[in-house]
Amino acid sequence: MKYVFAFLSLFLLTPDAHAEGEKITVYKSPYCGCCTAWSDHMRENGFDVTEIKRDDMVAVKNQLGVPAKLESCHTASIDGYVIEGHVPASDIRKLLQERPKAAGLSVPGMPMGSPGMEQGAQKDRYVSVLFDKDNMSIFNQH
């Protein structure tokens, strides 16, 4: 009987368990501290982070299809999605669970208080934007 429970537990994972250990590749400037802080946020939330340091971030964003008005400092890819900027790990988990038809998520700019931008007392309100080639919509508000 205990073997049945062990076997079933492999298939009855909670939604958050899917993201645990999920591999994410982060493209960042070698000189950006907030990008490193965001990578740390992702690791602290159970993601397996690989950082690739690039001097040509505009080329990376263009290659991955990030619209110019949604750009931030770093760009990541995970399970077929593009993640642009300081997107919270919880939004990425929700994206991976719901699997909407989209290119990815962005937190445009560098809002204070977003993951990786927590230094100081200022906390900006910001949104995570779900995007694809032709459409953008608010995915979550923070």
C-alpha positions in Angstrom: 0.0 0.0 0.0 2.8 2.4 0.8 4.2 1.9 -2.7 0.8 3.0 -4.2 0.9 6.2 -2.2 4.5 6.9 -3.2 3.6 6.2 -6.9 0.5 8.5 -6.7 2.5 11.3 -5.0 4.6 11.6 -8.2 1.4 12.6 -10.1 -0.5 14.5 -7.5 1.9 17.5 -7.3 0.6 20.8 -6.1 0.7 23.7 -8.7 3.6 25.3 -6.9 5.6 22.1 -6.9 5.8 22.3 -10.7 7.8 25.5 -10.5 10.2 24.0 -7.9 13.4 23.4 -9.7 12.1 24.8 -12.9 15.0 25.8 -15.1 15.1 29.5 -16.1 17.8 31.2 -18.2 18.5 34.8 -17.4 20.3 37.1 -19.9 21.8 40.1 -18.1 24.5 42.7 -18.4 27.7 41.7 -16.5 27.5 45.1 -14.7 23.9 45.1 -13.4 23.3 44.5 -9.7 19.5 44.5 -9.8 19.6 41.7 -12.4 21.7 39.6 -10.0 19.2 40.5 -7.2 16.3 39.3 -9.3 18.1 36.0 -10.1 18.6 35.6 -6.3 14.8 36.2 -5.8 14.1 33.4 -8.3 16.6 31.0 -6.6 15.0 31.8 -3.2 11.7 30.8 -4.7 12.9 27.4 -5.9 13.9 28.1 -9.5 17.1 26.6 -11.1 18.7 29.8 -12.5 21.4 29.9 -15.2 22.8 33.4 -15.8 24.3 34.3 -19.2 26.1 37.6 -19.1 25.7 39.6 -22.4 26.8 43.0 -23.5 24.3 43.0 -26.3 21.0 43.0 -24.4 19.1 44.8 -27.2 20.0 42.0 -29.5 18.7 39.4 -27.0 15.4 41.3 -26.5 14.9 41.6 -30.3 15.7 37.9 -30.8 13.2 36.9 -28.1 10.5 39.3 -29.3 10.3 41.7 -26.4 8.3 44.8 -27.5 10.3 48.0 -26.9 7.7 49.6 -24.7 7.9 46.5 -22.3 11.7 46.4 -22.0 13.6 46.3 -18.7 17.2 45.5 -17.8 17.3 41.7 -18.0 15.5 39.1 -20.1 14.8 35.4 -19.2 13.4 32.4 -20.8 11.5 29.5 -19.2 9.5 26.7 -20.7 8.8 28.5 -23.9 8.0 31.8 -22.4 10.0 35.1 -22.2 10.2 36.9 -18.9 11.2 40.6 -19.2 12.4 42.5 -16.1 11.5 42.3 -12.5 8.5 39.8 -12.7 7.7 38.3 -9.3 8.3 34.5 -9.0 4.6 34.1 -8.0 3.5 35.5 -11.4 5.9 33.1 -13.2 4.4 30.2 -11.3 0.9 31.4 -12.2 2.0 31.7 -15.9 3.4 28.2 -15.9 0.3 26.8 -14.2 -2.3 28.5 -16.5 -0.2 28.2 -19.7 -1.9 31.1 -21.6 -1.3 31.5 -25.3 1.3 34.3 -25.1 5.0 35.1 -25.7 5.6 35.9 -22.0 5.4 38.4 -19.1 7.0 41.7 -18.5 7.4 44.2 -15.7 8.3 47.3 -17.8 11.0 49.6 -16.5 12.5 49.1 -13.1 9.8 49.8 -10.5 11.1 50.3 -6.9 9.9 47.5 -4.6 9.7 44.9 -7.4 11.8 41.8 -6.9 15.5 42.8 -7.3 14.6 46.5 -6.7 13.8 46.4 -3.0 16.5 48.8 -1.9 15.2 51.9 -0.2 11.9 52.8 1.3 10.1 53.6 -2.0 7.5 51.0 -3.2 6.0 51.8 -6.6 2.8 50.2 -7.8 3.4 48.2 -10.9 1.8 45.6 -13.2 3.0 42.4 -14.9 2.0 42.5 -18.5 1.1 39.4 -20.5 2.2 39.9 -24.1 2.5 38.3 -27.5 3.4 39.7 -30.9 0.1 41.6 -31.3 -1.5 42.0 -27.9 -0.8 43.1 -24.3 -2.9 42.8 -21.2 -2.5 43.2 -17.4 -1.6 39.8 -15.9 -1.3 41.0 -12.3 -1.1 44.2 -10.3 1.3 44.8 -7.4 
